[in-house]
């Protein structure tokens, strides 16, 4: 699984269209055209895809986002 580094997250620049930087384990950083960076976690529940927003970068760093993903995974089981 690809793993992001803090440098890659910090240097992610906005473009004309929103894009995602995958970290693995269905966690990704969503970068909006306005420059906002949001940690998101994709999962399935009841056969439907769901998207959980974990927090904004830099308020929620890379290690904290990984911990939040792990906590949300264990909370659903």
HELIX and SHEET records of a PDB file:
HELIX    1   1 UNK A    6  UNK A   10  1                                   5    
HELIX    2   2 UNK A   62  UNK A   76  1                                  15    
SHEET    1   A 4 UNK A  19  UNK A  24  0                                        
SHEET    2   A 4 UNK A  27  UNK A  31 -1                                        
SHEET    3   A 4 UNK A  37  UNK A  45 -1                                        
SHEET    4   A 4 UNK A  48  UNK A  56 -1                                        
END                                                                             
